[in-house]
Structure formats: structure tokens, C-alpha cells
Amino acid sequence: MEARAEAKFVRVSPRKARLVVDQIRGRRAEEALQILQFTRKRIAGDVAKVLRSAIANATHQDEDVDVDQLFVVRAYVNDGPRLKRIRPAPMGRAYHYQRRLAHIAVHVSDRARPEPSVARVVGEPEPRPQAAAPAPPPAPRKPARKPPAAGKKPAAKKAPAKKAAAKKPAAKKKPASKPKAK
């Protein structure tokens, strides 16, 4: 028996909400509530509220269900619509930004999901692993430098030879002007 609960149009970025939802997926419902209680994210309270609602939905569907045996079998966060906003900017311009919304869904069940390898039909042969593609040959390596022999000093590098400075042509002088006659 599986029950679900969903909170739509929650004012949080889906990326931030997924950080919290990933912590409770696959755990017992009671343990998941404990984790959410001590998680230091603003959205943890909303996720806990959705989880409690899913547990209440499970008890409403079947009164014989043991709440202590419920597992969070699926928990996911989807993108909601984006609210487009404008912020004033210098010189009469406008900066556009988006306020993101999220839809949070939690599914609880009275039995944990079996692993795919465990759910194999009895008597069916084991699946063969596929042959991997051959690895490319390794790239050629540069030869390693040899350390200097013991007792020898490394050769000093010669300073580069200075080039002769190119001579600039001398500036032409104006001929002296003749004094004017009075």
C-alpha cells in the first residue's frame, strides 16, 4: 500500500529543496522526520509537513497500516512556474530576475522497494556483463629528468647575451636663423 502527498507552489528554488529531499529518500518515515527536524535549511519544515501528510494519507487509506513500518519510497522536487521580476538599475535600465517555485512530492509505503538484482525471477540465468570497449593506448610520456650525480654541482646557466642597442638617428637640427636687419 502506497500513499503520497504533494505541496505545490512552494516559494523555494527546486535546487535548494532537492538538497533536503535527497537526505530522506529510502529511509523509514520516523527516521526521516528526525533528520528533517535537525536539518538546518528553511525548506526542511515544509518537507516535514509534506511527509507527515503522506503518513496521514496512508493511515486514512488503510487503518491497519503500522506507522512505524512506513518507508519513504519516493521523494522528489519538480520545478514550478517562475515569477518574472524586474529590479531598477542605474541609468534607467532594468535587471530581470526570476523567483523560482517548486512542487514537492513524497510517497510512503509499508514495504521498502527491493533492489533490482533481488527481484530477479528464480531459475533465470544470471545476466552476463557486457564486454567493455578496449581502452585506448596510453599517451606517450616525456622522459624523466635525471637528478644530478652526487658530488657534482649543477651547471650554472649562462646569462643571455645582450644585443647591441640600435642607434637612433640623431635628430636634425634646424639651421640657425639669420638675425633680421633693422
C-alpha positions in Angstrom: 0.0 0.0 0.0 1.4 3.3 -1.1 0.3 6.8 -0.1 1.5 10.2 -1.3 1.3 13.9 -0.5 2.4 16.9 -2.5 2.9 20.5 -1.8 2.7 22.8 -4.8 3.9 26.3 -5.5 6.4 26.3 -2.6 8.5 29.5 -2.6 11.9 27.9 -2.8 14.4 27.1 -5.5 13.9 23.4 -6.6 17.7 23.0 -6.4 17.8 24.0 -2.8 14.8 21.8 -1.9 16.4 18.8 -3.6 19.3 19.0 -1.1 16.9 18.3 1.7 14.7 15.8 -0.1 17.7 13.7 -1.1 18.5 13.1 2.6 15.2 11.3 3.4 14.7 9.2 0.3 14.7 5.4 1.1 14.6 5.9 4.9 12.0 4.9 7.5 9.4 7.6 7.9 10.2 8.1 11.6 13.9 8.4 10.9 13.2 10.8 8.0 11.2 13.1 10.4 14.1 13.1 12.8 16.5 14.1 10.0 14.3 16.9 8.9 13.9 18.2 12.4 17.6 18.8 12.7 18.4 19.9 9.2 19.4 23.5 9.1 17.6 24.5 5.9 14.5 26.7 5.7 12.7 24.2 3.5 13.1 21.3 5.9 10.0 22.3 7.8 7.9 22.3 4.6 9.3 18.9 3.6 8.5 17.5 7.1 4.9 18.8 6.7 4.5 17.0 3.4 5.9 13.8 4.9 3.5 14.0 7.9 0.7 14.5 5.4 1.8 11.4 3.4 1.8 9.4 6.6 -1.7 10.6 7.5 -2.9 9.7 4.0 -1.5 6.2 4.5 -3.4 5.8 7.7 -6.5 7.2 6.2 -6.4 4.7 3.2 -5.8 1.7 5.5 -6.4 1.9 9.2 -4.5 -1.4 9.8 -1.2 0.1 8.5 1.7 0.2 11.0 3.0 3.8 11.0 6.4 2.5 12.4 6.9 0.3 9.3 6.4 3.1 6.7 9.3 3.9 4.4 9.8 7.0 2.1 10.0 5.1 -1.1 9.9 8.1 -3.4 10.6 11.8 -2.8 11.2 14.3 -5.5 11.1 18.0 -6.3 9.8 19.4 -9.6 10.1 22.9 -11.0 7.1 25.1 -10.6 6.3 28.2 -12.6 8.8 31.1 -12.4 7.7 34.6 -11.4 9.5 37.1 -13.6 10.5 40.3 -11.8 12.4 43.5 -12.6 14.8 45.4 -10.4 15.7 49.0 -11.2 19.2 49.6 -12.4 21.4 52.6 -13.0 20.9 55.0 -15.9 17.2 54.0 -16.5 18.0 50.3 -17.1 16.3 47.3 -15.6 17.7 44.0 -14.3 15.5 40.9 -14.9 15.4 38.1 -12.5 13.2 35.1 -11.7 11.6 33.9 -8.4 11.5 30.1 -8.6 8.7 27.9 -7.2 8.8 24.2 -6.5 6.4 21.2 -6.3 7.5 18.8 -3.5 6.1 15.2 -3.6 6.7 12.4 -1.0 5.5 8.8 -1.4 5.4 6.4 1.6 4.8 2.7 1.6 4.7 -0.1 4.2 7.5 -2.0 2.5 10.8 -0.9 1.2 11.4 -1.3 -2.5 13.5 -4.4 -3.4 16.8 -3.9 -5.2 16.6 -4.8 -8.9 19.1 -7.6 -8.5 16.9 -9.2 -5.7 13.7 -9.0 -7.7 15.1 -11.4 -10.4 13.0 -14.4 -11.3 14.2 -17.7 -9.6 15.7 -20.1 -12.2 16.6 -17.3 -14.6 20.3 -17.4 -15.6 22.5 -14.6 -14.3 22.8 -11.7 -16.8 26.2 -11.6 -18.5 28.2 -8.5 -18.1 28.8 -6.7 -21.4 32.3 -6.7 -22.7 33.9 -3.3 -22.2 35.4 -1.5 -25.2 39.2 -1.8 -25.3 40.9 1.0 -23.6 42.8 3.5 -25.7 46.6 3.2 -25.7 48.3 5.4 -23.1 49.7 8.7 -24.3 53.4 8.8 -24.7 55.3 10.2 -21.7 58.2 12.6 -21.6 61.4 11.1 -20.3 62.0 11.9 -16.7 64.9 14.3 -15.8 67.8 12.6 -14.2 68.8 14.0 -10.9 72.4 15.4 -10.7 75.1 12.9 -9.7 76.2 13.0 -6.1 79.1 15.5 -5.5 78.5 17.4 -8.7 77.1 20.8 -8.8 74.5 21.6 -11.4 75.9 23.7 -14.2 75.1 27.4 -13.9 73.0 28.9 -16.6 74.7 31.4 -18.8 73.1 34.9 -18.9 71.7 35.7 -22.3 74.0 37.9 -24.4 73.0 41.5 -24.6 72.1 42.7 -28.0 73.6 45.9 -29.2 71.2 48.7 -28.8 70.1 50.0 -32.2 71.3 53.6 -32.6 68.6 56.1 -33.3 69.4 58.6 -36.0 70.3 61.9 -34.5 67.6 64.5 -34.6 68.1 67.0 -37.3 68.8 70.5 -36.1 67.2 73.5 -37.7 69.7 75.8 -39.2 70.1 78.9 -37.1 68.0 81.7 -38.4 69.7 84.8 -39.5 69.2 87.9 -37.5 66.8 90.3 -39.1 68.1 93.7 -40.3 66.7 96.7 -38.7 
